[in-house]
Amino acid sequence: MVDDDAVATTLRYYTDALGKRLTGANRPALRIRAGGDEYLAGEGEPAATVSADPIAAIRALTGRRTVDQIRELDWDGDAEVYLEVFSEYGYAAEQIEDDSGGR
């Protein structure tokens, strides 16, 4: 069972960390839609939005997905602007299958 409060807290943490990386790299803000919630990474008006299941968003932000898997998320805007700094820990070298037991 997934603790929704823990998921939201984790997403806030990694969105804030992404925001710092975006600001440091002089990239525009990014809106992240995860489930019914929205998170803003960076400063100013977001230039793009990425939407994903909350667990998928956490995996993407924490290096559990390849760059190609992140490109395949639901982007409204140019993903390429964000890919250099999107993941906190780099990217998976090979595709990692869903290890969530369905979630």
Secondary structure, 3 states (H helix, E strand, C coil): CCCHHHHHHHHHHHHHHHHHHHHHCCCCEEEEEECCEEEEECCCCEEEEEEECHHHHHHHHCCCCCHHHHHCCEEECCCHHHHCCCCCCCCCCCCCCCCCCCC
